[in-house]
């Protein structure tokens, strides 16, 4: 027997008892279930929604809750508590076994088993599973599979009840079982912090709640040891790969409200047991999560090895090849580009970096045209789908996301390409490398053949990766490989105030306003208050930009905010812009705090390999299908279907954060800059935002806030060891 809890409903509380006829939907991750239940005293099956660790047709069920009239699905019973128990009748037992809950048992086998053992079936499976050999047609392998699946099903059910008793959702039972195995309950009782260490998706705070529920003391050694790891995980989320030992201990003590002496002892114990790593940066002892320490070490070793020797294409006669490319493209290389070209083609591992308008694209295109004439096998990749698409448009060659190139397995989150299954190429080119974090760089270098070359392209002055590390900056600063740093802004680009302003911001100078009456592609609009700023942003997006430039306000204009929260944060801006740009007049749905309607601009916020949409991809809502319970979105001309229950990673995208815009370009960009955003104001943040605009950029904000950002703002250096590994 097991019980689940959900949020209470507003109607009168009732109790329903019956038999589960069909499991319409069940998410093992969250436990959320939609059931069709044959309820005593009702002629038709009832739709019941609630949560359960495991659930199957045929089970007996008692639910407490109230009736709701769902706008999409009609009358439903919303269960605040849901208790299920094994079926008692032969018919119920057979339906349960035939539901697919037990591996190895289908409809025919379920009938055969119940015919043989009747109401004692569950007792036989529990205590005498060898008696399945009495049934004709069941092989030893099949019986073993049935027995193991039955035992696992019982454990997951018991585990679900145990977890719920200690504050976890029933839906996490299957995940905990996969990580900790058959003795999961015993292991959690012994050390509840194993939940945070070993179970993907469960963090320290959740495990700490379980520990409290189990009566573990606040100063228990297990809590102190888990706390130092938690502090390093917090640092990782801020981009660091390690922390000075004293700083890590101080942070853990603050997070846990604990004695620093106890934390320091726990840190030493974690290092001694090899759960954490102690190493030095600049001679000072630092603490590292072992997977990040290993990753930076291997990246350093692999890049040092890759950089040795000559590139696979050998010597190239540039005096002959460059004029051919120039004639073919109609573009002449500047002396600085020719020098960079010679540098790149002479090295096995190299970097091209520079800001907007300095000719990175022209240089890369020249390199690729020369090498493909030499029959060099080239592979192009970028961190995001939009960056890969832009790379393909600029070069005329196929480009993939790094995850697709490395052939991610969506079920396990692991890459098929690696040391045992290397990429097949002579040269790997990675664009937007500033976005590549340490774990992703590790996956790339481990999949690259030893005789292949690597070219990294990116603007090192943009925001570093969202994930830990500062890979591009560390590689450049190590001096290990040749770096072509392009700085000359070409004449065509000089005419753009967007590019000129971006370079001024990057050099710590305020952008210059255009002269009165002068046409410009870059403006700063002063606001008197956040409320005034909001009104101006809405007007600029809805009226002024479309009227002057002919841009579509939904498709072509992107608002980029430094943060999500606040009146001028991305979330509120989305809500306000949606009201005026796409007021819901037809079918719409509300999920996860958002409203979705046909015509809405939307963004995917996590990689979804099953649907082939990726973090940062922009699309639009094509239609809402209430009958099927689906939202149909259009991404690059391709229809993508989302059931209403699976919209958590699809958000309106009239506005988004600057971090989410990395690797993307938009015809027009509007950027709020206010002291409300003070925690995020930094030069590289504003510089990144400005460089996202292709044809028009307008900043709406306070001069004081822009000055804070341009002066450096809250730019915080990241703590990493990769540079030292690269230096050897």
Phi and psi in degrees as a GROMACS rama.xvg file:
@    title "Ramachandran Plot"
@    xaxis  label "Phi"
@    yaxis  label "Psi"
@TYPE xy
-147.198  160.487  UNK-2
-134.202  147.655  UNK-3
-128.232  160.493  UNK-4
-128.005  147.362  UNK-5
-139.128  177.712  UNK-6
-69.8631  142.95  UNK-7
-70.2682  152.925  UNK-8
-99.9624  170.932  UNK-9
-89.8151  -18.5258  UNK-10
-76.3358  175.04  UNK-11
-64.7711  143.888  UNK-12
-79.1167  131.538  UNK-13
-127.662  166.398  UNK-14
-123.565  127.637  UNK-15
-116.538  141.025  UNK-16
-128.893  138.183  UNK-17
-178.101  -164.389  UNK-18
-116.957  133.668  UNK-19
-72.2621  117.901  UNK-20
-88.4901  -40.1968  UNK-21
-148.912  139.449  UNK-22
-94.6161  99.4495  UNK-23
-67.8203  -40.7329  UNK-24
-153.775  140.721  UNK-25
-150.488  126.146  UNK-26
-101.658  112.528  UNK-27
-60.8619  -27.8883  UNK-28
-70.9672  -43.0796  UNK-29
-107.512  -18.1573  UNK-30
84.549  -6.37845  UNK-31
-61.9582  132.961  UNK-32
-136.78  143.67  UNK-33
-117.696  119.636  UNK-34
-121.559  146.008  UNK-35
-102.273  119.666  UNK-36
-123.759  131.715  UNK-37
-83.0579  102.413  UNK-38
-94.3678  137.583  UNK-39
-58.2657  131.616  UNK-40
87.7863  0.810786  UNK-41
-121.195  133.631  UNK-42
-72.0976  -30.9787  UNK-43
-111.752  149.308  UNK-44
-58.725  148.118  UNK-45
-107.213  140.142  UNK-46
-84.816  121.308  UNK-47
-122.608  131.707  UNK-48
-115.066  138.855  UNK-49
-173.703  -161.358  UNK-50
-128.329  145.448  UNK-51
-156.707  140.954  UNK-52
-62.6821  -50.9173  UNK-53
-136.335  149.58  UNK-54
-155.223  145.068  UNK-55
-149.545  153.459  UNK-56
-60.645  145.607  UNK-57
97.8858  -20.6747  UNK-58
-71.0074  150.879  UNK-59
-79.2007  147.66  UNK-60
-146.664  137.943  UNK-61
-124.594  126.401  UNK-62
-125.467  136.539  UNK-63
-110.189  136.682  UNK-64
168.904  -150.125  UNK-65
-148.671  162.149  UNK-66
-82.0526  139.45  UNK-67
-130.821  152.878  UNK-68
-107.298  92.3336  UNK-69
-70.9531  133.442  UNK-70
-63.8634  -27.3666  UNK-71
-92.7054  -45.8859  UNK-72
-107.056  1.06847  UNK-73
80.7667  -151.267  UNK-74
-71.4981  126.58  UNK-75
-137.676  157.905  UNK-76
-105.029  116.553  UNK-77
-94.0725  112.101  UNK-78
-85.3239  124.986  UNK-79
-87.7927  -24.2626  UNK-80
-142.208  140.792  UNK-81
-139.139  114.91  UNK-82
-111.035  128.022  UNK-83
-119.621  153.281  UNK-84
-145.566  155.901  UNK-85
-58.5198  145.314  UNK-86
-65.1701  152.054  UNK-87
-104.244  -28.2644  UNK-88
-85.222  158.02  UNK-89
-60.1389  -41.4601  UNK-90
-63.3263  -42.7826  UNK-91
-65.628  -41.2835  UNK-92
-61.7826  -43.6749  UNK-93
-65.0842  -42.6765  UNK-94
-63.5457  -39.4149  UNK-95
-62.1285  -49.034  UNK-96
-64.7097  -33.0717  UNK-97
-82.0795  -3.36957  UNK-98
-76.2153  -9.95377  UNK-99
95.0442  -0.0338715  UNK-100
-65.9022  -31.8243  UNK-101
-110.979  119.921  UNK-102
-64.3924  139.475  UNK-103
94.6136  -8.57734  UNK-104
-115.927  116.02  UNK-105
-106.123  -166.015  UNK-106
-61.7411  -47.454  UNK-107
-66.121  -43.3433  UNK-108
-66.9268  -38.7232  UNK-109
-59.5422  -44.7476  UNK-110
-61.9648  -42.6869  UNK-111
-62.3176  -44.4323  UNK-112
-66.1519  -45.9043  UNK-113
-69.0249  -34.7381  UNK-114
-61.8052  -34.6193  UNK-115
-79.7173  -39.6506  UNK-116
-116.401  -10.1766  UNK-117
56.5274  -137.536  UNK-118
-70.15  -10.5185  UNK-119
-88.5535  7.28341  UNK-120
-54.5818  -50.0977  UNK-121
-64.2951  -38.4499  UNK-122
-61.2975  -42.2892  UNK-123
-63.3342  -46.2739  UNK-124
-64.0981  -33.6016  UNK-125
-71.1964  -47.8557  UNK-126
-112.19  -25.9506  UNK-127
-134.67  54.4661  UNK-128
-61.6833  -20.5102  UNK-129
-63.1411  -20.0796  UNK-130
-68.5832  -11.4324  UNK-131
-61.3085  -20.264  UNK-132
-66.1908  -16.9669  UNK-133
-70.9029  -18.1406  UNK-134
-87.6477  132.961  UNK-135
-68.57  141.601  UNK-136
91.5083  -5.07615  UNK-137
-96.4154  116.309  UNK-138
-77.1854  163.63  UNK-139
-59.3984  -39.4952  UNK-140
-64.4848  -40.5614  UNK-141
-66.7968  -42.0552  UNK-142
-63.2996  -40.4316  UNK-143
-63.4388  -40.8091  UNK-144
-64.3456  -43.7012  UNK-145
-62.6517  -45.5224  UNK-146
-62.1589  -44.7434  UNK-147
-65.9561  -41.6118  UNK-148
-67.0285  -38.6486  UNK-149
-63.249  -43.8791  UNK-150
-64.2524  -41.8695  UNK-151
-63.7142  -41.0305  UNK-152
-60.7534  -43.0099  UNK-153
-64.4392  -41.9234  UNK-154
-63.8873  -44.1494  UNK-155
-63.0367  -38.7675  UNK-156
-62.9868  -49.71  UNK-157
-62.1196  -39.8302  UNK-158
-63.8979  -39.6675  UNK-159
-59.7476  -43.7426  UNK-160
-63.4008  -44.9675  UNK-161
-60.4827  -46.2731  UNK-162
-63.7476  -40.3498  UNK-163
-65.1285  -37.7795  UNK-164
-60.2146  -24.4636  UNK-165
-114.832  25.8397  UNK-166
93.6513  2.65237  UNK-167
-97.4782  157.184  UNK-168
-75.1064  147.018  UNK-169
-59.9364  -31.2081  UNK-170
-65.9767  -13.5221  UNK-171
-87.0436  -3.50033  UNK-172
-61.489  -45.97  UNK-173
-63.1672  -39.5707  UNK-174
-65.6688  -42.2146  UNK-175
-64.5534  -41.424  UNK-176
-61.7956  -43.3915  UNK-177
-61.932  -34.1536  UNK-178
-82.5855  -38.4906  UNK-179
-109.152  -14.8591  UNK-180
83.5163  -163.319  UNK-181
-66.8881  -25.4807  UNK-182
-98.6958  30.8886  UNK-183
-57.3598  -45.0176  UNK-184
-62.5931  -45.1656  UNK-185
-61.9969  -41.4337  UNK-186
-65.8485  -38.8654  UNK-187
-68.6293  -40.5449  UNK-188
-60.9335  -39.4326  UNK-189
-69.6423  -41.8783  UNK-190
-152.612  92.5733  UNK-191
-61.2524  -19.8307  UNK-192
-75.3742  -5.06018  UNK-193
-62.7001  -27.0653  UNK-194
-57.6871  -43.3885  UNK-195
-74.796  -36.7914  UNK-196
-73.0493  -40.457  UNK-197
-111.356  -14.5207  UNK-198
-109.518  117.147  UNK-199
-62.7571  131.017  UNK-200
94.4799  -6.74376  UNK-201
-111.256  123.739  UNK-202
-101.024  -178.052  UNK-203
-60.5332  -44.1567  UNK-204
-62.3584  -38.6088  UNK-205
-64.8414  -47.706  UNK-206
-62.7564  -35.7318  UNK-207
-64.9771  -36.5688  UNK-208
-64.8469  -40.6937  UNK-209
-63.431  -42.8192  UNK-210
-59.8256  -43.0381  UNK-211
-62.1656  -43.0836  UNK-212
-62.1348  -33.075  UNK-213
-82.5631  -2.15801  UNK-214
88.6913  14.9321  UNK-215
-71.0517  136.442  UNK-216
-65.792  149.33  UNK-217
-65.6423  -23.3948  UNK-218
-107.787  21.6218  UNK-219
-63.0981  142.391  UNK-220
-54.8149  -36.4757  UNK-221
-61.3865  -38.5954  UNK-222
-69.8707  -40.2621  UNK-223
-63.3834  -41.3426  UNK-224
-69.1007  -40.2758  UNK-225
-67.3232  -31.608  UNK-226
-66.6139  -36.5019  UNK-227
-69.0757  -34.9121  UNK-228
-67.0173  -40.5034  UNK-229
-59.6454  -41.8938  UNK-230
-61.3497  -41.9068  UNK-231
-69.6977  -30.5606  UNK-232
-68.4681  -37.9727  UNK-233
-63.1956  -41.1001  UNK-234
-64.2697  -39.3673  UNK-235
-59.7875  -41.7054  UNK-236
-66.42  -20.7684  UNK-237
-90.8947  3.91036  UNK-238
102.873  -6.7898  UNK-239
-83.5266  147.733  UNK-240
-98.7337  -10.3155  UNK-241
-163.032  173.359  UNK-242
-139.337  147.765  UNK-243
-53.4988  141.79  UNK-244
-53.9847  -47.4932  UNK-245
-62.312  -39.7231  UNK-246
-67.1704  -39.096  UNK-247
-64.8409  -42.5881  UNK-248
-64.6482  -43.1659  UNK-249
-63.4555  -42.6621  UNK-250
-63.9099  -44.0629  UNK-251
-63.1493  -41.3918  UNK-252
-62.121  -38.4715  UNK-253
-70.412  -42.3069  UNK-254
-65.8793  -35.8657  UNK-255
-96.7499  -6.22674  UNK-256
53.104  54.5952  UNK-257
-128.623  167.788  UNK-258
-73.083  128.636  UNK-259
-59.9835  -32.208  UNK-260
-63.7043  -42.6187  UNK-261
-66.3299  -37.9682  UNK-262
-65.3408  -42.0302  UNK-263
-62.0434  -41.3681  UNK-264
-63.419  -40.3342  UNK-265
-65.3914  -38.3986  UNK-266
-61.8306  -43.737  UNK-267
-62.1792  -39.4889  UNK-268
-65.9715  -39.9615  UNK-269
-66.8306  -37.1052  UNK-270
-67.9709  -43.3879  UNK-271
-62.421  -35.5128  UNK-272
-87.4028  4.53584  UNK-273
65.0933  24.0355  UNK-274
-80.4158  -28.6812  UNK-275
-125.192  165.392  UNK-276
-119.916  134.274  UNK-277
-105.345  126.679  UNK-278
-151.404  172.525  UNK-279
-108.419  148.596  UNK-280
-127.509  120.294  UNK-281
60.9124  30.0869  UNK-282
84.6707  -7.69265  UNK-283
-98.2198  136.793  UNK-284
-68.9649  130.323  UNK-285
-124.103  157.076  UNK-286
-108.807  141.133  UNK-287
-132.842  145.267  UNK-288
-66.2009  133.763  UNK-289
-62.7199  -33.2124  UNK-290
-69.629  -33.3801  UNK-291
-75.1696  -37.4  UNK-292
-61.9046  -45.557  UNK-293
-62.8919  -41.7134  UNK-294
-62.4736  -48.4471  UNK-295
-64.4686  -37.7076  UNK-296
-62.4056  -46.406  UNK-297
-69.0693  -38.9289  UNK-298
-58.0657  -46.82  UNK-299
-59.855  -46.1947  UNK-300
-64.6056  -45.3276  UNK-301
-65.7288  -41.654  UNK-302
-68.7797  -35.7175  UNK-303
-63.6624  -41.3503  UNK-304
-68.5151  -43.9905  UNK-305
-61.7949  -35.2842  UNK-306
-70.6756  -15.3619  UNK-307
-75.3077  147.938  UNK-308
85.4097  -174.408  UNK-309
-95.8462  153.436  UNK-310
-66.9282  156.657  UNK-311
-65.1095  -17.2522  UNK-312
-89.4383  -4.66929  UNK-313
65.9201  -151.646  UNK-314
-77.4415  139.167  UNK-315
-125.475  131.835  UNK-316
-80.1781  91.9012  UNK-317
-68.8809  -30.0975  UNK-318
-61.7068  -27.5757  UNK-319
-93.3431  -40.3174  UNK-320
-75.9001  -38.1401  UNK-321
-63.0582  -48.0295  UNK-322
-57.62  -35.5276  UNK-323
-60.3022  -45.8272  UNK-324
-67.1395  -42.4495  UNK-325
-60.7478  -40.7255  UNK-326
-66.1657  -38.3148  UNK-327
-70.3391  -38.2826  UNK-328
-94.826  -19.4162  UNK-329
75.6493  12.4474  UNK-330
-117.469  131.788  UNK-331
-97.3037  139.192  UNK-332
-80.5857  137.215  UNK-333
-73.9758  160.025  UNK-334
-53.8274  -38.5269  UNK-335
-65.7646  -34.4311  UNK-336
-72.2437  -38.1504  UNK-337
-62.9088  -40.8409  UNK-338
-64.0109  -42.642  UNK-339
-64.1569  -39.6196  UNK-340
-58.9666  -46.0264  UNK-341
-63.1806  -38.816  UNK-342
-63.1139  -47.069  UNK-343
-66.2643  -45.2372  UNK-344
-73.173  -11.2813  UNK-345
-93.2583  -2.83323  UNK-346
-119.979  151.618  UNK-347
-82.0268  -35.672  UNK-348
-126.245  129.527  UNK-349
-153.636  170.919  UNK-350
-134.248  137.42  UNK-351
-114.096  124.061  UNK-352
-137.799  159.973  UNK-353
155.465  164.406  UNK-354
-84.2324  -167.447  UNK-355
-71.0416  146.137  UNK-356
78.3438  9.99002  UNK-357
-100.602  3.32504  UNK-358
90.5705  24.0196  UNK-359
-61.5242  -43.0598  UNK-360
-65.5585  -42.7739  UNK-361
-62.908  -42.8376  UNK-362
-63.4851  -46.0336  UNK-363
-63.3584  -41.6529  UNK-364
-61.4709  -39.9392  UNK-365
-64.2149  -45.0194  UNK-366
-57.6468  -46.5399  UNK-367
-67.9449  -37.7162  UNK-368
-66.9501  -39.1338  UNK-369
-66.239  -45.5511  UNK-370
-72.1057  -37.2521  UNK-371
-67.8878  -25.5285  UNK-372
-68.4073  -22.9762  UNK-373
-92.9924  12.0095  UNK-374
60.6067  31.8044  UNK-375
-80.0563  131.242  UNK-376
-80.4125  113.017  UNK-377
-114.035  135.846  UNK-378
-121.448  132.168  UNK-379
-111.662  139.005  UNK-380
-147.85  156.401  UNK-381
-147.617  159.652  UNK-382
-68.8393  -29.1742  UNK-383
-122.688  161.37  UNK-384
-62.4279  -40.6342  UNK-385
-67.9432  -39.2431  UNK-386
-66.4229  -39.2491  UNK-387
-65.1925  -40.6663  UNK-388
-63.8467  -43.3085  UNK-389
-65.5293  -37.6366  UNK-390
-62.0622  -41.9788  UNK-391
-65.7639  -40.7483  UNK-392
-64.7884  -37.2862  UNK-393
-76.0074  -31.8604  UNK-394
-103.163  -19.4567  UNK-395
77.0169  6.92869  UNK-396
-112.953  159.316  UNK-397
-66.6777  137.472  UNK-398
-133.416  141.102  UNK-399
-121.247  159.505  UNK-400
-67.6055  154.259  UNK-401
-60.593  -39.4074  UNK-402
-63.2088  -40.2558  UNK-403
-71.9301  -37.9345  UNK-404
-59.5437  -41.1903  UNK-405
-86.0956  0.967257  UNK-406
59.795  69.6682  UNK-407
-67.5794  141.116  UNK-408
-95.4287  107.539  UNK-409
-62.6242  -27.4336  UNK-410
-70.7765  -39.3182  UNK-411
-108.307  -7.30175  UNK-412
68.9637  21.5215  UNK-413
-112.426  158.316  UNK-414
-94.4194  139.085  UNK-415
-75.191  -32.0676  UNK-416
-83.3888  138.355  UNK-417
178.739  -155.887  UNK-418
-57.9932  -35.0391  UNK-419
-91.8143  -5.27852  UNK-420
-148.689  76.4836  UNK-421
-72.4199  156.659  UNK-422
-66.7634  153.154  UNK-423
-107.886  93.6742  UNK-424
-162.515  159.501  UNK-425
-93.1556  -30.1841  UNK-426
-141.293  129.83  UNK-427
-107.956  124.282  UNK-428
-110.153  124.689  UNK-429
-115.087  118.693  UNK-430
-94.9424  163.462  UNK-431
51.4266  45.6163  UNK-432
-67.842  -18.6015  UNK-433
-61.3184  -21.4296  UNK-434
-85.6501  -9.03952  UNK-435
-83.1895  122.624  UNK-436
-91.4911  178.558  UNK-437
-62.2095  -49.5385  UNK-438
-59.6516  -38.3968  UNK-439
-71.6934  -36.9643  UNK-440
-65.6891  -36.7404  UNK-441
-59.9858  -46.5953  UNK-442
-60.4938  -38.313  UNK-443
-66.1668  -50.8316  UNK-444
-69.7639  -28.2296  UNK-445
-72.4166  -23.3791  UNK-446
-93.3421  -2.46954  UNK-447
-92.2028  129.658  UNK-448
-60.9082  150.348  UNK-449
-63.6631  -28.8793  UNK-450
-93.399  2.86219  UNK-451
-84.5933  161.864  UNK-452
-105.504  158.866  UNK-453
-134.072  126.475  UNK-454
-121.076  119.945  UNK-455
-104.393  128.226  UNK-456
-121.981  134.865  UNK-457
172.609  166.884  UNK-458
-100.203  104.11  UNK-459
-67.554  -15.764  UNK-460
-86.3715  -6.43021  UNK-461
-75.2322  177.978  UNK-462
-56.0622  141.839  UNK-463
-72.7404  176.11  UNK-464
-58.0212  152.257  UNK-465
-65.5526  -39.2181  UNK-466
-77.2218  178.425  UNK-467
-68.5136  148.209  UNK-468
101.894  174.027  UNK-469
-143.288  67.1375  UNK-470
-57.5003  -51.8088  UNK-471
-62.4936  -44.9799  UNK-472
-62.8808  -42.2325  UNK-473
-65.4794  -39.001  UNK-474
-64.9287  -44.8192  UNK-475
-63.534  -46.2028  UNK-476
-72.58  -17.9919  UNK-477
-73.0144  -23.6358  UNK-478
73.784  8.69646  UNK-479
-68.6666  -39.2362  UNK-480
-124.115  156.474  UNK-481
-63.0644  138.844  UNK-482
-123.37  122.895  UNK-483
-94.552  99.5474  UNK-484
-97.6596  105.221  UNK-485
-85.0473  129.46  UNK-486
-126.947  -17.3326  UNK-487
-76.7747  118.028  UNK-488
-84.6175  122.808  UNK-489
-80.4202  157.89  UNK-490
-53.065  -43.1846  UNK-491
-61.7906  -37.9535  UNK-492
-76.604  -28.1299  UNK-493
-60.3283  -27.7391  UNK-494
-70.0636  -14.4241  UNK-495
-90.7519  122.023  UNK-496
-70.7985  -23.6787  UNK-497
-58.7195  -50.7466  UNK-498
-68.182  -43.1761  UNK-499
-61.8656  -42.5731  UNK-500
-66.4574  -39.6159  UNK-501
-60.3306  -44.0105  UNK-502
-68.0141  -36.6176  UNK-503
-63.0008  -46.7259  UNK-504
-58.5973  -43.287  UNK-505
-64.9071  -26.257  UNK-506
-93.7355  9.70431  UNK-507
80.1752  22.1445  UNK-508
-114.821  144.928  UNK-509
-69.9612  141.57  UNK-510
-64.8469  145.867  UNK-511
-88.2919  133.28  UNK-512
-74.6328  152.989  UNK-513
-68.9367  155.82  UNK-514
-66.3725  152.698  UNK-515
-53.2282  127.997  UNK-516
84.2616  -9.06719  UNK-517
-77.3295  133.106  UNK-518
-69.9723  138.789  UNK-519
-149.73  158.337  UNK-520
-105.397  7.85901  UNK-521
-141.786  128.559  UNK-522
-137.78  153.607  UNK-523
-119.283  121.794  UNK-524
-108.622  117.849  UNK-525
-73.9927  141.718  UNK-526
-120.301  152.327  UNK-527
-91.0936  -24.3279  UNK-528
-161.154  164.332  UNK-529
-57.3646  -37.1906  UNK-530
-64.7163  -41.4623  UNK-531
-64.8025  -39.7295  UNK-532
-63.2479  -40.855  UNK-533
-62.2316  -45.9722  UNK-534
-61.7154  -40.6386  UNK-535
-68.0788  -39.7452  UNK-536
-62.1856  -45.3226  UNK-537
-60.9773  -43.374  UNK-538
-65.783  -43.4975  UNK-539
-62.0244  -44.3055  UNK-540
-69.6473  -44.6388  UNK-541
-80.4416  -37.1021  UNK-542
-115.228  -55.2499  UNK-543
-72.0564  -45.8859  UNK-544
-66.3829  -48.2488  UNK-545
-59.9049  -39.0828  UNK-546
-66.7472  -39.1964  UNK-547
-85.126  -39.2611  UNK-548
-110.068  -9.97812  UNK-549
77.5246  12.1803  UNK-550
-73.8466  145.396  UNK-551
-76.4651  122.966  UNK-552
-64.8696  -25.7676  UNK-553
-85.6794  -45.5092  UNK-554
-84.391  -33.9376  UNK-555
-107.773  -17.5147  UNK-556
-106.463  126.777  UNK-557
-120.608  125.792  UNK-558
-91.1931  130.033  UNK-559
-120.974  117.054  UNK-560
-108.471  146.78  UNK-561
-61.4954  -25.11  UNK-562
-150.311  172.218  UNK-563
-82.9858  -36.2372  UNK-564
-86.112  163.22  UNK-565
96.113  168.441  UNK-566
-59.6953  -36.4292  UNK-567
-106.206  23.2902  UNK-568
-82.3986  164.124  UNK-569
-58.7868  -37.3414  UNK-570
-65.0579  -51.4839  UNK-571
-67.9035  -37.1601  UNK-572
-61.2175  -38.3993  UNK-573
-59.1303  -46.662  UNK-574
-62.9161  -45.7241  UNK-575
-68.9967  -39.8375  UNK-576
-70.6414  -35.948  UNK-577
-62.0342  -37.4061  UNK-578
-59.2876  -40.1216  UNK-579
-95.2963  -26.6895  UNK-580
-92.1995  -28.3583  UNK-581
-148.227  63.5483  UNK-582
-60.1278  132.208  UNK-583
-70.7393  107.37  UNK-584
-110.063  -19.4116  UNK-585
-115.438  -139.719  UNK-586
-73.1091  134.98  UNK-587
-146.641  162.382  UNK-588
-134.923  157.123  UNK-589
-118.357  125.583  UNK-590
-146.474  140.165  UNK-591
53.4547  32.2757  UNK-592
85.1542  1.31827  UNK-593
-114.634  154.787  UNK-594
-108.097  135.552  UNK-595
-120.483  135.417  UNK-596
-146.413  159.763  UNK-597
-55.7594  135.659  UNK-598
96.8849  -13.8954  UNK-599
-65.3108  139.23  UNK-600
-80.2184  129.928  UNK-601
-133.38  158.24  UNK-602
-130.563  138.686  UNK-603
-82.8222  130.155  UNK-604
-107.808  2.99904  UNK-605
-151.32  150.544  UNK-606
-63.8337  129.143  UNK-607
-126.174  95.7591  UNK-608
-74.5736  -26.4179  UNK-609
-67.1004  -39.3808  UNK-610
-93.0841  -7.51036  UNK-611
64.4135  38.9171  UNK-612
-126.541  148.755  UNK-613
-131.753  160.928  UNK-614
-50.0701  121.837  UNK-615
95.8706  -10.2917  UNK-616
-65.7302  134.574  UNK-617
-103.375  139.471  UNK-618
-147.606  -167.226  UNK-619
-141.479  150.661  UNK-620
-77.3145  121.975  UNK-621
-83.1459  -47.4327  UNK-622
-163.708  162.054  UNK-623
-111.462  120.055  UNK-624
-103.524  95.5954  UNK-625
-66.5293  -36.1691  UNK-626
-64.3347  -43.8304  UNK-627
-88.2355  -9.05936  UNK-628
68.1173  43.9927  UNK-629
-135.629  147.521  UNK-630
-107.124  130.467  UNK-631
-110.517  120.593  UNK-632
-112.943  156.634  UNK-633
-112.508  118.911  UNK-634
-119.656  114.791  UNK-635
49.6939  44.5344  UNK-636
80.1213  1.8963  UNK-637
-110.953  132.94  UNK-638
-80.6922  132.065  UNK-639
-125.538  129.189  UNK-640
-101.949  130.968  UNK-641
-121.753  115.848  UNK-642
-59.9625  149.16  UNK-643
-55.8185  -30.2024  UNK-644
-77.3191  -5.13492  UNK-645
-122.014  39.8487  UNK-646
-102.181  10.7464  UNK-647
-66.0464  -21.971  UNK-648
-106.188  15.4033  UNK-649
-120.561  119.486  UNK-650
-128.605  152.127  UNK-651
-57.1941  146.255  UNK-652
-133.762  32.8355  UNK-653
-64.2241  -33.0394  UNK-654
-131.842  149.36  UNK-655
-149.481  171.607  UNK-656
-79.2267  156.57  UNK-657
-61.6561  -37.7489  UNK-658
-58.6807  -40.2364  UNK-659
-70.4225  -17.6655  UNK-660
-86.7298  -7.85094  UNK-661
-55.1318  137.487  UNK-662
82.9526  0.427798  UNK-663
-114.738  161.083  UNK-664
-135.584  145.101  UNK-665
-134.28  148.026  UNK-666
-56.3529  -43.6708  UNK-667
-136.786  140.628  UNK-668
-130.107  136.039  UNK-669
-120.225  128.995  UNK-670
-127.164  113.376  UNK-671
-76.6  135.712  UNK-672
-133.963  106.548  UNK-673
-139.816  158.777  UNK-674
-67.1266  -14.9164  UNK-675
-58.0877  -27.6738  UNK-676
-92.4454  16.1  UNK-677
-49.3928  -42.639  UNK-678
-59.2396  -21.3528  UNK-679
-107.89  -7.56655  UNK-680
-66.3542  119.277  UNK-681
-154.193  152.143  UNK-682
-59.5867  -46.4251  UNK-683
-68.6825  -23.4008  UNK-684
-69.2775  -49.8655  UNK-685
-67.702  -39.8561  UNK-686
-59.2091  -44.5491  UNK-687
-61.5441  -44.0272  UNK-688
-62.3262  -45.9324  UNK-689
-61.9735  -38.6351  UNK-690
-75.893  -1.68681  UNK-691
-80.3316  -18.7733  UNK-692
-85.8215  129.35  UNK-693
-90.1151  -42.5336  UNK-694
-120.636  -23.0681  UNK-695
-156.235  134.514  UNK-696
-135.457  132.82  UNK-697
-133.732  128.608  UNK-698
-96.4687  131.354  UNK-699
-117.637  114.326  UNK-700
179.727  -156.139  UNK-701
-107.873  131.454  UNK-702
-55.5111  -37.2149  UNK-703
-62.6756  -42.087  UNK-704
-65.94  -41.783  UNK-705
-63.5654  -39.4533  UNK-706
-62.2104  -41.901  UNK-707
-58.0097  -45.2216  UNK-708
-67.1105  -46.4099  UNK-709
-64.2762  -34.9737  UNK-710
-71.2478  -5.71555  UNK-711
123.852  -28.6356  UNK-712
51.3732  -132.452  UNK-713
-103.73  33.356  UNK-714
-61.8404  118.195  UNK-715
-115.279  126.579  UNK-716
-65.8495  146.923  UNK-717
-92.5461  144.811  UNK-718
-91.6689  114.981  UNK-719
-141.596  159.545  UNK-720
-111.102  -2.11062  UNK-721
-56.8653  -40.7919  UNK-722
-58.1544  -41.2417  UNK-723
-65.958  -39.9808  UNK-724
-62.3946  -38.4428  UNK-725
-68.0486  -35.5033  UNK-726
-75.0251  -14.4215  UNK-727
